[in-house]
Amino acid sequence: MTDIPPAATQPAKRHAPLETLSEKFEVFAIASAQILLIFVIGVIVLQLAWLLITQTTDRLKDIGSAADLQRTGQSAFGGVLLILLGLELLESLRTYFTEHKVRLELILVAATIAVGRHVILIDLEHAGGMQLIGVSALVLALTTGCYLTKRSFRENG
């Protein structure tokens, strides 16, 4: 008696023609988005480095008060957070490409970084009360979502 491999006894899985095309297009779109995002992050890193190198001496001469120092620091921190935001988006795409899942935790972290960058760049002297309340509500909602997501992962193993 000959052994028949289990794959030979099961019917072949058929894909609809558009399903195969859709899967290939999805791979192409995600890979293209990753390449574009890598390019954008690289440009941002180079531009931030160039700005720091070329404008540091000029900015240091212009700093005459703590408020001037704060504005300069806010700009630098905003640039760094922009890079982190790009890296988080890249991680989201990578996760989707490999696991075919959108991880809520990565999306919440990216959104928190984006809002945090906005908070750093807010001009508190000219910002309205409703704008500050709205941003505060966003920060609270996002950090609560991050906390609940992490707690859920811990409880579920």
Secondary structure, DSSP 8 states (H G I E B T S, - for coil): -----HHHHS------HHHHHHHHHHHHHHHHHHHHHHHHHHHHHHHHHHHHHHHHHHHHHH--SHHHHHHHHHHHHHHHHHHHHHHHHHHHHHHHHHHS---HHHHHHHHHHHHHHHHHH--TTT--HHHHHHHHHHHHHHHHHHHHHHHHHHHH-
